[in-house]
Amino acid sequence: MSTPNIQIKRAYIPASDKDGWRILVDRLWPRGIKKEEANINDWCKEIAPSSELRKWFNHEVDKWPEFKKKYKQELKNNKVTMASLLETVQRHPLVTLVYGARDEAHNDAVVLKEVLMSTLKK
């Protein structure tokens, strides 16, 4: 089986036919987005960083390396949810991880995609 194509996209960018299966990977629903307009296929709240980690990180770029390390550890400890997400990803040739953060380079979806891709390549 080929490795699925995983991409990431802000919730505030309109959904497109090129998104494939859309999974919201934040614990909180993005502000100002109506559920019927979001075109979300799955909402995987449990895969998001813990509230404590999210609040600690506070989107401060200088904390990014430590955030990545801590979030990867949370993902490693979240075996059931991670297995379920991997199963979903493998069922779809194209998956878009949807997130709400403004910073497109420093957010949980970036880390999650990296972990998913490295797991799928094993």
C-alpha positions, 0 to 999 in steps of 0.5 A, spaced: 500 500 500 502 506 498 503 512 503 497 517 504 499 524 502 498 528 508 497 536 508 496 541 513 491 547 512 488 553 516 481 552 518 480 559 515 482 557 508 476 555 504 476 547 503 477 545 496 476 539 492 484 538 493 483 537 500 481 530 500 479 527 507 479 533 512 481 532 519 480 537 525 486 536 529 485 542 535 482 541 541 478 547 540 473 549 534 476 554 530 473 561 532 468 564 527 468 558 523 461 555 522 461 547 522 457 546 516 462 551 512 468 547 515 467 541 511 470 537 516 470 529 515 473 528 522 474 532 529 480 528 532 480 532 539 484 527 543 490 528 538 491 535 540 496 537 545 494 537 552 490 543 554 496 544 559 501 544 553 497 548 549 497 554 554 504 553 556 506 554 549 502 560 547 504 560 540 511 563 542 516 561 537 522 561 542 518 555 545 517 551 539 523 546 540 521 544 547 513 544 544 515 539 539 519 534 544 513 535 549 508 534 544 511 528 540 511 525 547 504 526 548 503 523 541 507 517 543 503 516 550 496 516 546 497 510 543 489 508 542 488 515 539 494 515 534 492 508 532 485 510 530 488 516 526 493 512 523 487 507 521 483 513 518 489 516 514 491 509 511 484 509 508 484 515 504 489 517 499 489 524 501 488 527 508 488 534 510 490 536 517 486 542 519 488 547 524 486 554 527 493 557 529 495 563 525 502 561 525 503 556 519 510 553 521 509 553 528 503 549 530 501 542 532 499 540 525 506 541 523 508 536 528 503 531 527 504 530 520 511 529 521 510 524 526 504 520 522 509 520 516 515 517 519 510 512 522 507 510 516 514 510 512 516 504 517 
